[in-house]
Amino acid sequence: MTGFLKEFIKKESSVGILLMIATVLAMLFANSPLHVVYDYFLDTPFEVRLGRNIHIAKPLLLWINDGLMAVFFFLIGLEVKREVLVGQLSKREQIVLPGVAALGGMIVPALVYVLINVGDAAALNGWAIPAATDIAFALGILALLGDRVPASLKIFLLALAIMDDLGAIVIIALFYSGDLSTGMLGMAAVCLVLLVIFNRLKIENLAPYLWVGVFLWIFVLKSGVHATLAGVALAFAIPLHSKKQPGYSPLEYFEHELHPWVNYMILPVFAFANAGIPLAGMGIGDLFQPVPLGIMLGLVVGKLAGVYGFSTIAIRLGVARMPEKATARHLFGVALLCGIGFTMSLFIGGLAFEHIGTGDAESYLMTHRIGILSGSLIAGIAGYLILKLARPASRPEPESKISVTEYDGG
């Protein structure tokens, strides 16, 4: 069994498979007599008290979405910093095509959603839901296709996903934060200053960063800004290089240690907690309500038009080049795979509709998940089939070293 687990973890598709299993289990629990256990699990109260003034009491679902996902965003922040300083985003020629594609992949899906839901102020809160890409599923599907997909396209998708994650971080900070507490923001600012000082002093012991990071998370949570952003801020303070130990990187050490926890525990737990949709009383007509329809079309049509359309324009204008050994059909298929929103779309959907202040909040929270699951399923199957039929690379390429277990961003 140990050997089997090691082989499973090494596969690029393993995280996507785990997310799929978690989603199926959530649906089974939510639509069987076990729904009582499922609801009890999500609603289990859990609280932490530190002195008189710091008291956090939340159901387990919110600890998953605010706490565990802060660790996920911490990992994203580490990846973004490394890629910008020394990786795929460190040179202009490396970032133009994925940058343009990521921009189109956020703008067009959002426009599709808004056009379908115009006139419903509550529904318009969900405009950013179809703007996200789930890199775990997308890279997992690419792994199933082997050498039919050039390695350059995997690099393109990775860079696009990193920029997509960065865009999601900005969107959450600007549009999905609540009423702000100036006092708590002030305390969070003090924590940020301490982190900057640690970085400037070249402190390589990671313990001080983590302790300040915990308090930063608490203050950000209490401030009204979404708590997951504390993870990103902490990541940007972690030093990339070590002066004391040449060849050692504190940032890469954190990345290496966190990847298995995020990929094989945090993301599946998040999927299990958020993908359970009670289908009782629902029909096929519910899929064509404005919110789920806007999300589904945003993920399938909007992502395709945004990623493929913007990329094609950039290539034809000469500001970017087609990835090496890739064809237009390859790019078309990858653009479809970008419509797999899932993890980040579920996360943004929860932020969009949990506090809209209307009696229909629960309905929005249910129906948006239908749109995400159906849109992601259609995009994944369509992208796989297009790439399966694409002409293989003209000659074998060395196996890509990019693995979702190394570079998963959401």
N, C-alpha and C positions, 0 to 999 in steps of 0.2 A: 504493500500500500504506500509505503514511504517513497519508493521508486516511482510509482504512478503519480503521486502528488508532485514530485520534483519535475517530472516530464510535463505535467499539466501546466505548472507555473511557468515553465520555459516557453510555452506556446504563446504567440502573439494574440491568439483568439480567446485565451482563457478568461480574461476579464469580461469580455462581451458575453461569453457563455454563462459566467456566474451572474451577471446582471440579468440575463434572460431567465435563468432559473429563479432568481429572487423575484422577478416580476410575475412569473407564472405562479409561484407560491403565494404571493400577495393576492393575486386574483382568486386563487382557490380558497384561501382563508376568508376573503371578503365576501365570497358568494357560496358559502356552505355553512353548516351549523357552527363551524369553527370561527365565524365572524365575531362571536362573543369574546373568544380568546384574543383575536386580532385587535378588536377595539379596546379591550382591557389592557393589552400590551402597549398600545399607542397612548392611552390616556393615563397610564400609571404616573402618579405624581412623584416628583423628585425635587428636592430642594437643598440648597447649600446656604449656610449663614456664616458670615465672617464679621464678628462684632455686632454692633447695633445697626450700622448703616448699610452694610452690604448683605442683601438677602435676595437670592434668586430661587424662585419657585416656578417650575414649569412642568407640563406633562412630558413624558419621555419623547414623544414625537418632536417637540420643539428643542429638546436637548440634542436630538439627532440633527435637526436642521440648522440649529444655531451653533452647537458645540462641535460635533463631529465634522460638519461641513466647514468649520473654520480651519480644521486641520487640512482638509482637502484644498482649501484656498491658500493655505500656507505653502503646500506643495506646488500649487500653480505659481505662486509668487516666486518661489525658488527657481522654477523652470524658466519663467520669464526673465528673471535677472541673469541667469546663466546664458540663456540664448542671446540676449541683447549684448552682453559683454564679450562672449567668446564663441557663441554658437551660430545657429542658422539665421539669426536676426542681427548679426554684428556688422554685416556689409550691405551697402545699398542694393547691389545687384541681387542679393539673396532675398531681400524683403519686398521688392516691388510687386512681383506677381502674387504671392500669398497675401500681401497687404491689400492690394486692389481687390482680390477675390474675397477676403474677409470683410472688407467694407461693403461690397455688393451683397454679400451673404447676410449682412445685418440690416441694411437699408431696405432691400426689396421685400423680404419676408414681412418686415414690420409694416410696410406700405400695403401689402396684400391684406394683412390682418385688419388694418385700420379701414381700408375701403369696404370690407365686408361688415365691419362692426360700427361704422360711422353712425352717429345718432344715439348710441347707447354709451353714456358716460362711464358707467360701471365697467362694461365690457372693455372699453378702451384702455383700462388699466393693464390689460394683458398684452399690449402691443409688442412687448419685447420677447414674449414667450417663443415665437418661432425663429428668433434671431440667433439661437444657440446651436452648437454642434457638439455631439457626444463623441469624443475622439476614441473612447474605448471600443464602442461598437464599430465605428468607421474603420479603424485600423484592424480590428478583429476580422472584419469582412475582407479587407485587402489581404490579410494573411491567408485566408482560405483560398484565394485565387493564385497564390504562388507567383511564378515568373510571368504570368499573363499581364501583370502590372509592373511597369518599370520602377526600380527603386527610387528614381527621381520623383515619382508621383507620391511616394510615401513621405519623402522629405517635404514636398510641397504641402501635403495634407497636414503634416505635423506643424509646420510653420503657420499655416492658416489657422489651425486649431488654437495655437498659442495666442495669436492675435485676436481670435474670436473670444477666448477666455479673458484677455485683457479688456476687450470691449464690454464683455458682460460685467466685469468688475466696475468699470466706469458707470455703466447703466444702473447697477445696483446702488452705487454711492450717490448718484444724482437723482434717481427717480423712485427708489424703493426704500427710502429711509423715513422714519416716522417723525413725530414732534421732537425737536431737539432740546436736550438739557444742557445749558451752557456750563453748569458746574461739572457734570460728568465729562463733557467735551474738554474742559480745562484739565481735568485729571488725565484724560487720554493723551492730551498734548504733552503733559509732563512725561508720560511714559515714552512717547515718541522721541522727545528730546534725549532722554536717557539712552534709548536705543542708538540714536545717532552718535552720541558721545562714545558709547561702547565701540561702535564701528570705527570712529575716527581715532580712537586710542589703540586700535588693532587688537582688541581683546578677543582671544580665540577660544577661551573657555565658553562653551555654549550654555552653561547653567544660568549665568546672569541674564542672557537674552530670553531664556524660557520663563524665568520667574517674572521678569518685566512683561513678557508677552501674555502671561496669564492675567495679570492685573489690567493690561491694555484691553484684553478681550472683555473683562468684566465692565470696565468703564465705557467701552464702545457699546456694549450691549445695553447698558443703562442710559446711554446718551441719546438713543433714538436712531443712530446710524446702525446699519445692519452689522451684527457682530462678526460675520465672516470676514469683513474687510480688515479686521485686526490681524488675521492670519497673513494677509498680503503685506501689510505694513511691517510686520515682524520679519517676513521673508526678505524684504528689501534691505534690512539692516544686517543680515547675516553675511559675514565677509566671505568673498569668493576664494581668496588666496591666503596662504599662511606664510608668514615671514620666518617663523621658528622651525617649521618642518617643510622644506621644499618638496613640492609634489603633492602635498596634502591640501585639500580644500574643505573647510568647514561646511560650506554650502553644499557641495557634492556629497559629503558624508551624510548630512541631513536628508538629502534627496534619496540616497541609497537606502537609508534606514526606514524612511517613511513609505516608500513605494509599496512594499508588500502589505502594510497596514491599510493604506488607502485603497489599493486595488482589490484586496481580498477580504477586507472587513468593512471599511467605511462606506464604499460605494454600494456593495450589495445590501448592507443594512439600510442605507438611504433608499434604495430602490424598493426594498421590501416594505418599508414604512410609508412610502408615498405612492406606490403604484396600485394599491388595492382599491378597486372601483366596484362598489355594489351595483350590479347590473339589473337587479329586480326592478321591474316597472319600466325599464328602458327598452326602446326599440331602435331600429335602424334610422328612424327619423331623427333621433336625438343627435346623431352624428352630423346632421345637416342644419343644426341650429347655428346661429352666427358665430359663437365663440369657438366651438370645436371645428367648424368648417373653416374659419379664418386661420386657426392654428394648422390644420391639416394641409390646406392649400399653401399657407405660408412656408411650411416645411418642405412640401413636395415641389410646388411650382415656384414659389418665391426664392428658395435656396438655389434651385437649378438656374433660374433666370439671373439671380444676383451673382453667384459664383462663376458660372460658365459665361454669362454675358459680359460681365466686367472683365474677366480674364481674357476673353477673345478680343474685346476692344483694345485692351492694353497691349496684347501681342501684335495685333494688326497695326496699331499706331507706332510700334517699334520701341515702346517704353519698357517692355518686358519680353522674355523669351519663353517659348513652350518648354516645359521640362524635358530633359534629355530622353530620347527614344520614346517619348509619349506622342500619341496622336490626338486628334480632336475627339475621337470616341472615348479614349481614356479619360480625357479631361471632363467630358460630358458625364461619364459614369461616376467619377469622383465627386463632381458637383452634386449628383443625386445623393451620394452617400452623406454629404454634408447636411442633408435634410433629416438625418437621424438626430433628433434633438435630445430626447430622453432625460438624462440626469440633470443637465443645466436647465432645460426647459421646465421640468417638474419643479425645480428649485425656484426659478423665477416666477412660475405660475402660482406657487404658494405665497410668495411675497406680494404678488399682484392682487390676489383676491381675498387674502385672509383678513384684511381690515378695510373693506370697501364701504362698510357702514350701511348695507341694505339687507333686507330680508332674504335676498336671493344669493347671499354670499356662499352658502353651502352648495347651491346649485352650480354656481360658477366654478367652485373648487372641484366638483365632480366632473362636470362636462369638459373642462379644459384638459383633464387627464385623458379623456377619450380621444380628443383631437391629437394630443401628443403621441399616444400609443399607436393610433391608426396611421398618422402621418409618418412617424418613424418607421413603422413596419413597411408601408408602401415604398418609402424612399430607399430603405435597406434592400428590399427584394429587387426593385427596379435597378438600383445601382449595381447590384451583384450580377444581374442578368446582362446588363449592358457591357460590363467589364469582362464577363465570361465569354461573350461573343466577340470581344475586341481582338484584333490581331496581336499575337504575342510579340514580345520584343524580338528584334531581328537576330540577336545572338544572346546566349545565356549571360546573365549578370551575376556578379557575386552576391551572395545572400545579404540582404539589408540587415544592418546591425540595429536598426530602430525597432524597438519592441514596446508594445503598449505597457508592459510591466515596468519599463524604464521611463517612459515619457508620457504616461497618461495625464491629460489635462482636463476632461469633462464634457 
